[in-house]
Amino acid sequence: MKRSLPVLLALPMLLVTACGDDSPASSSSSGGLTKITVANAAVTNSASLVLGVEKGFFRAEGLDVKLKDTPPASTQAAVVSGDAQFGFTNVPAILVGASNGLPVRIVGPAGKFARDKDKTHIQVVVPKGSSITSVKDLEGKKVAVDTLYQLPHLSFIVSARKSGVDTDGIKFVETPFSAMADALAKGQVDAADLAEPFLTAELQKGGRSVLSNGHGFEPETVQTMWITSASYLSGNKATVDKFTRALKKSNEYAAAHDADVRQATTTYTKTSEEQSKKLLMPHFSPTTDRENFQTYLATMKDLKVIKKDVDLDELFID
C-alpha cells in the first residue's frame, strides 16, 4: 500500500499557521442576531444543517448563519484561525488534527452511514464489464480514493479487512471524485471508492458495487461532524450552546423529512432535483457514538498515520 502522507504531514504546519493568532475567534451581532460563519462542504453529509438554516432553526436561536463553501482539507484551519466559527469535517481528519495538537472541539454529528449497510452513500464500484466480482478480487489491483487516509479511504480499509481482504496489497490512487468515472473508463484504475452524487451516476452507467463502505461499521454510525475551536468555545459558550440546540433540531427534522433533505442538496451541490431523488443518502440523528472513533484510531495507528493517543473526552464538548 502506498504510505505517502501529503495531506496528513501538512497538519503540523497547519497547526502553526492556524494558531499563529492567539486572539479567540469572534462573531458579530446585528439586529439582535449573532452572525456566525460555518465552513461547509458541498456533500450530502452536511444537508441536515443546510436544511436547518433554511427552516429557520438557527435564526430561532438568535444565530445569523453564513455558509462558506470550504475545501475539506482547509476546514479545521479555518475554524482554528477564526475565519469560521464552526465547520464540517470527518472523523479521521479530527483524529489526525487532535493527535497533532490542533485545538478543535466536536459540537455534534453531521451525516452517518445508512441503516441498511448495502445502501451506504460511499461504495467501491467497478466499471461495466469488469471481471472483478468481489472485494477480495481487489487484492493487487488499483483503487481510486479521493484523498489518502481520509474518510472514504479509511472506511474502505476497515470494511475490506473485516471481509478478509489484505489491503496492503491494494494500490490506492488519489483521484478527485469528479475524475473517477473517467479513470474507470480509461482503465487507469480497476475500481473507485465513490461517494454521492458520483456513486449513483456510475451505477446507472452499468457499474457494479463490490463493497459498501458501511459494512465494517454498525448501522447508522456517525462519520462526519461539526466542530468549533477550543478558543471560540471558551469565549462564546452561549453561542456554541445555541448552535448545538439548532443542530439537534436540524438533525431531528432531517431524520423525519427525507424529501426535504434531498431538496436541500440541490441548493449547495451540483445536483438536480431529478438526481436528488435517486441518491443514496446518509442517515441523520442528533446522537453521537464514540465506538467508530476508536475503530478509526486503531486503524490509523496500525497504518502509522498517527502515533499518539487522542483524548476523546477532551474532543467532545458534552
N, C-alpha and C positions, 0 to 999 in steps of 0.2 A: 504494500500500500504506500502510496505517496505520502510523505510525512512533512513536507514543507508547510510552514505555518505563516504565510504572509500577512493574513488578517490578524491572527491572534498575537503574533510577535510585535505588532504595532501598538498593542494596548499599553505597554509601559510608557511609550511616547505620548499616547493619547492621554494617559493619566497626568503626565507632566503638563501637557498643553491645557487640558480641561481644568486642572486645579491651579493654574497659574494665578488666577484672581481669587484671593481669599474672601472677597465680599460675597455674601449669600445671594442666591438668585432672587430676583424680585418680580412682582407682578404689580400692575397698576389698577386703580379703581376709577370708574366713571359711571355716573348716573346710578349710583348705588350698587353697581356690579363690579366684581373683581375680574379684571382682564387676565387671562392666562393663555399661554401658547402651549399647544400639545403637538409634539413631534409624532407624526403619523406615517404609516406606510400604506401604499395602495395595494393591500391584500385583504382577503376576505376575513382574516382573523381579527381585524380591527373594526369590523362592521357594527358591532353592538354599541361601541362608543359613538361612532358617527351617527347611528340611528338615535341614540340618546340625546345628542346635541340637536338633531332635527326635531325631536319630540319635546324639547324644552326642559328636560330633566336637570340639566346643568344650570340653566338660567333660573329655574325654580330654587336652586340652592344659592343663587346670587353670583353665579360664575358666567362670564362672557368668554366663550371658548373660541380661540383661533386655531384651526387645524393647519399644520405646516407639513407639507409633504417632505419627508426626510429619508435619505438613504439609510437602510438598517444599520450599516456599519458606522454611521455618524450619530445615531440616536443617543447613546449614553454620553458621548462627549457634549452633545447639545444640551442635555439635561444638567450635567455637572457644571458646565460653564455658565448656565443661566440663559442661554439662547431660547430654551424651552423650559417650562416648569414641570412638565410631565412628558412621558414618551412611551412609545410602543417598542417592545423588543422581545426576544425569545429566551427560553430558559438557559440553553448553553452559553449564549452571549453574556447573560447576567453572571453566571458562574465564573466565566473567564475573567470578567471585569472585577468581580469581588476577590478572586484569588490574586489579582494584581493590585488590590487596594483601592479600586475605584469606588468612591462613596455613593453608591446608589441604594435606594430602598424600594421594595416592592409594595405597590399600592393595592393592586388587585388583578384579577385574571382578565385576559382577553380570550381569544379562541382556544377551544380544546379539540382533541380528537373526537370523532363521532361515537355514538353509542354502538353502531354496527362497525366492527373493525374493517370489514370489507369496503366500507364507504368513506374511509378516511380521505380527506381532501389533499393528501400527499401520497403518491403511489409511484412505484417503479414500473415503467412501461417499455415494452419492446415494440419495434415497428411491425407493421403488417407484413406477413410472410416470414418473419424471423423463425429460426429453428429452435430458439430458446423457449422452453415450455415451463420452466420453474425457476425460482430464485436460486436454487442450487446450481443451475446451469451458468450462473453469472461468475462463478469462480474462474479466474484467469481472463475475464473479459473487461471491457471499458464501460464505465457507467458515468454519465454526466450528472454532476451536482452543481447547484448554483454557487455555493461557497464551501470550501473545505472546513469541516469541523463546526458547522453551524447546524441549525435545527433539522433541515431535511437530511443532510448527510449523516448526522449522528443518530437520528431516529431510524434511518435505514440500517445503520450498523447494529443498533440494539435489536431491531426486529429480525434482521437477517441472521444474526448469531443465534437467536432463540429458535430459528428454523434450521440450525445445524450448518450454516454456511461459514466457510473460512473467509472472512472479509479481508484478511491480509493478502489474499491472492487476487483481489479486485483492484484494478487501476481506476481511480476516481479522477475525472477530468472536469475542472472548473469551467462551467458553461452557463451564461445567463439563461434564465427560464425562457426568455423570448427567442433564444437561439437554439434551444434544444431540439425542436421539431426539425430544423434544417440539418442539425448534426446527425440525427437519426436517419433522415432521408438520404444523406450523403455517405452513410456508413462510417462516419468519424467516431461514433460510439455505438456500443451494442444495445444499450438501454439508457433510459433517462429517468431521474428522480424528479417527477413533475408535480408542481402544485397548481391549484386553480388560479386563473381560468384556463391555463395551458393544458392541464390534465384532461379535462373533458374534450377539448378541441382535438387532442391527439387520439383519444379513444374513438371519437366519431369518425376519424380517418381510417380506422381499422387496427389501430394499435391495441396491444393486449397488456393488461396489468399482470405482473408476476409476483408482486408483493405490495401490500398496503403498509405504509409506514407505521400504522397504529397497531400492528399485530404484536409488537413486543411490549405493549403497554396495556394497562387496564382501560376499559371503555371510558370515554369522557375525561381522559387525563389532560390536564392543562399543559399547554406547550408554549404559549405566549403570554406576556404580562405587560401591565402598565407600571411605570416606575417614576420616581421622583429622586431628587438628590437629598443627601443627609442634611446639607446646609439649608435647603429650602424647607424641609420638614421641620428643622429646628426653629426657624424663624417664622414659619407660616402654618403652624399646626391646624389652625381653624380652617384655612383654605384647603389643606390636604383632606381634612375630615369631610368637608363639603364635596370635594371631588370624589372621595370614596363612596359617599352615600349616593351620589348621582350615578356613578359607575355601577353600583349594585343594582339600582333601579333599571339601568340600561340593560344589564345582563339578564335580569328577570324578564323584562319586556321582550328582549330578543329571543329568549328561550320559548316564549309563547306565541310569537308572531313571525313565523318563517318568511312569509311573503313580504313583510315589511323589511326584513333583513336583506332579502335578495334585492329589493328595490333600492335600498341604501347603497349597495355595492356599485350601482350604476352611476352614482354621483361622484365617486372619487377613484374608481378604477376604470380601465378601458374595457368595460363590459356592457353590452347592450341589454335591454330588458329581456329580449328573447334568450340570449345566452345565460342571463342570470337565473332563469327558470330551470336550467339543466345542470347547474353547478353542484358539485358535492360540497356541502357547506360544513364548516366547523360547528361544534356544539358550544353553546353559551350557557353559563350559570354563574351565580355570584360566589361560589365556593372555590377554594384552592386546596389541593392536596400536595403534600411535600414528597411523596414517595418517588415521583419521577425525577425530582431534583437529585435524590440520592442515586438513582439509576444513571443519570447523565454524569454525575460527579465520578462514579466508579468507572464508567466507560472512558471518560476523558483522562482520568489518571492512568488507566491501562494503556491508552494511546499516547501517553506522555504529553498531552496537550496542556494539562495543568499539573502542578506538583503539590500545591498547598491545599489544605482543608479549607472549607468555607463554612463560616458560622451562619447557618440558616436563620437562627433566632435573631441575629443582628440584621439580616436582609429584610425580613418581614416586619412591617410596622405594627401588626397586631398579633 
